[in-house]
């Protein structure tokens, strides 16, 4: 082989080797991660670290304060989320708007641990687009060191005619606030009646300047003593009660809402398999037990409830409402066109 050919070969070999090296760098697998758009207090850092260790998938969280906020953001074109957590009635609305990716049940190996009712909920028959994660109710949390209650017979009037209005908060959640007023006045929490909704708006209008705030972050306000009467989701109340036993949670005698927050995968998700892995992780009984026991979440997992929780944990009425409370509770429905009216009334209230 001539010198020129040897040199040419060496140069060519070097170019190829360099190209292969660079190409190898370009195709190195990036860190696996998913972006979850969720409510606060659902995924503690320690749990997400354990999930990463077991699966190699890092989780980034973003937070919304209501299902309407979640819907509006995605409807406006927001992308980058792999898992979202709409409430039950919002699942139906998002399915109708074709915003969700159908789930692959073959990747959800632990679906069999769900309670039978939650395998086929009315808002998503057959769990085609969602998986229930959290169960809860909405009621009133009270710091009994500040407000002396002599009975468990609490009315929604405790919120809307509060004895300590400057230590009272309402949820930053349109549907829940209207539901509380409607229940107080003996109306359906899913009323579509224009007069009933307008009258409810007038009551909220009178209350809004008297109370401390509208917020979904009730737990820290209760624990800091800034709020003594809080319109609250049961999960936040339970977490606050675990730190301060003087805080009590009540389902008002007029009734109220029961709800699920669900896993779903938006149409724009880019990491579909990793999203399924994340959802299935929290269906596995030992992982679900940890969420139930350490973080006071109520889960629709029959294996956890019937086989792993203690009888005392199962009998806690704030976690698993008994029949006498359940009969007073209702899911929020999709209001259809009436939702536009409520949105307009809420916008006027908050302006």
N, C-alpha and C positions, 0 to 999 in steps of 0.2 A: 504494500500500500504506500503511495507517495506521500511526501510530507504534507502537500497541500490538502490531499484527501483526509489525512489524519487530523489536520487542524480543523478542516470543515466538519468532520464527524464529531470532533470534540465540542465545537461550538454548537452544532445542532443538538448534541446530547445535552449540553448545558442548558440550552433554551427549553428543551422538552422537560428536563428535570425541574427547572425553575417554574415552568407553567404548571406542571403537576403539583408542585409544592404550593403554589399560589391557589390553584384550584382546590386543593385539599383544605386550605384555610377558609376559602369561601364557603365550602359545603360542610364545614363543621356544624354539628347539630347545635342550634342555639338552646339556651335554657328553656325548658318547657314551662309555660305559665298560662294561667287563665285570669280573666278579669271578671269579678263577680259584682253585680249591682244589687245591693241588698238593704235591708233595714239594719239599724244599729243593734249591738248586743247579741248578735246571732252567731258570730264566728270569732271566738277569742283567739288571740295570737298564738297561745300555746297549742291549740287544736290545729291551727293552720300549719304550724311548724311540724307537728307530728304527721299531718297529711303529706307535707313535702318530703319528709324522711321516708315515708312508706311508698310514695308514688313518683318522687322526683319532680313533681309539679308545684311550682310556686303560685300562690294566690294573691292577687291584688284586689282590694276592696274599694268600692265607691258606695256612697249611701244616698238614699232618697228618704223623704219623710212621709210620702203617701203613694198609694197605687196610681193616683191621678198624675202625680209628678213623674213617675216611671213611664206611664203611657205617653204623656205629652212629649217627654224627651225623646223616646224612641220614634214616635210618630213624626217628630220634626226632623228625623234623619240621623240621630246620634248612633254611632257605631262603636265597636271596640269591646263590647260586652259579650262574654261567653255563657254566663249563667245569670239569670235575673230571678226576682222573687215576687211575682205578682200575687195579690190576694185572690181569693176564690172567684169573686164576681168579675175581677179584672182579667182572669184567665179567659173567661168566656168572651169578653170584649176583644181581647187581643187575638183570640182564635178567629173571631168573626172578621177582624181587620187583617187577617193573614200575616201576623207579625211573629209567629212562633214556628220553630222547626219541629217536625214530628219526632218523637223519641224512639230510639231503638231499644226495645225491651230486652234484647239479647245481651246488651251491655249493662243492664240493671239487674244483676244476679240476686239482689236481696229484696226485690219488690214483694216477694212472698211474705215478708215480715209485717207488711202493712195490715191494719185492721180491715176487715172485709168491706166496711162502708166506704173507706177511703181508697179502695181499689177501683171504685166505680162511682165517684162523686157526680152529682147532677151537673156540675159546671164543666166537667170534662170526662164524659163517659169513657171508661176503658183506659184512662190516663194516656190518651194519645199525645198530649202536648205538655203535661205537667205531672209533678209528683209532690204530694203534700209533705211538708217538712215540719211546720209548727202548727199546733192547735192553740186556740186561745179564745178569750172572751174580752169584751170591753165593758168596763164598769167604773167604779170610783174608788180611788185609794185615799185613805184618810190617816193623818198622823193623830192618833188618839191622845197624845200628850197635849196637843193644841186644841183639838175639837173633841169634846166629851160626848160620846155616843152611848146611849143607854140601851140601844136595841140594834139588832142586825137588820131591822126593817127600814132600810135606807131608800130614799126616793131620789130620782134625778133632780128634784128640786134642791137638793143639797148643793148641786153645782150652779144651778141657774138662779137660786135665791140663797147664795152662800152666806153663812154667818161671818166669814172672814174673806171677803172678795179679793182683797189685795194679797191674799195667800192662796188664791185659787187659780187653777189653770185649766184650759180646754185643749183638746188635741188639735194640732195643726193638720186636721184630716176632715175634709168637707163632709164626706158621707157619715162619719161617726158623730160629728157635731149635730148634723141635722137629725140623725137617728135618735140621739139622746133627747132632743127637744120633742120630736114626734112621739117617742115612747112616753115621755112625761105628760103629754097632752092626750094620751090615749089613742094615738093614731098609729098606723102601720109604719114601721121603720123604713119600709119600701114604698111609701106613698108617692103616687104620681099626680096627686090632686094639686092643682095650681094654687087654690086658696090655702090648703094646708101647708104647702111649702112656703108660700109668701108669709103666712102667719108665723111659721117657724123662724123665718129670716128676721122678722121684726123682734122676736124675743132675743135672738142672738145679737142683734144690733144694740139692744138695750143693755146687754150683759158685757159686751166687748170692751167698753171703756172702764168698767168697774173691776174686772179681773186683772191678775198680774200679767198673764201672757197666754198665747196659743203656742203649744209646743208638743212634739212627740218625744222629747227628751225628758220625760217626767221623773225617771229614777234619780238622776243627780240632784234635781231640784227638791225632791222629797228628802233625800239624804242630807242635803245641806240645810234643810229647814226653811228654805225660801218659799216652799209650797206646802200647805197643810191639807188641802183638798184638791185632788188631781183627777181629771178625766184621764183614764189610763188603760192601756192594754194590760191584760193579766200577766204577761211575761215580764213587763217592767215592774209591776207591782210585786210579783213574787221575788224578783231579784232585790228589790228594795227591802222587802220584809225579811229576807235572809240576813240583811245587815242591821236592820232596826226593827225589832219585834213590835214596837209601838205602832208601826204602820200596819193598817189592816186594809183588806180589799173586799169590796162589796158588789154583788150583782143587784142593781136597783129592783125594787119590788114590781115596777112597771114592765120589767123585761129589758132586753138589750140585744147585742149582737154576739154571735159566735162566728169564728172565722178560721180559715187556714191560710198560711203563707206558703207558697209553693215554689219548687224549683221548676224553671223552664229555660229553654234555650232559644234566644232570639234568632230570627232569620239571618241576621248579619254576622252571627258568630263564626269565628275562623277556626276554633279549636274544639270541634264537635266531640271527638273521642275523649279528650281530656275533660270536657264538661260532663260527659256521662260518668267518667271515673269519679269526679267530684260528687255528683249526685248519689252514686251508689255507695260511696264511702259513708255517708250519713244515714244510709238505710241499714248498714251492717249493725247488728244488735249491740255489740260491745261499744262501738263508737257512739251509737244513739244513746246508750245508757250513760255514757260520760256526759253527753250534752244534757240529759235529763237530770242527772244527779249533781253535777258540779255547777251547771249554769242555769238550773231551775227552768228548763224548757219542757213544755208538754208536747210529746211527739205521738203521731198516730201509729206507733209501732207496737203491735200486739205482743210480740215476743218480749220486748222490754217491759211492757205493762203487766203482763200475766206471769212471766217467769223470772224477771230480774229485779223489779222494784219490790220493796217491802210492802206488806199490807197497809202500813201507815202512809207510805208514799202514794199508794194507789187510792187511798180514801180521802186524800186532801181535796176538798170540794172546789178549791180555787184552781186546781190542776185538772181534775176530772169531775166536772159538775155532776151532782146526783140528779136523778129524774125530776125532782121537784124544781130544780133550777133550770135544767135543760128545757123543760116545757115552756119556759119564759124567754128562751133565746131563739134568735132567728139569723139566718145568713142574709147578708146584703145581696139583693138581686141586681141584675143589670137593668137599669132604668130606661134603656132605650132612648127615645127622643126627649124624655123628661129630664135626662141628665143635662141637656143643654140649658134648661131653665135653672136647675140647681147650680150649675157652673156660673151662670150669669148672676144669680143671687149671691153666691159666695164671693165673686169678684167685686160686687158692690159693697159687700160687708168688709172686705179686706182693703178697700181703696181709701 
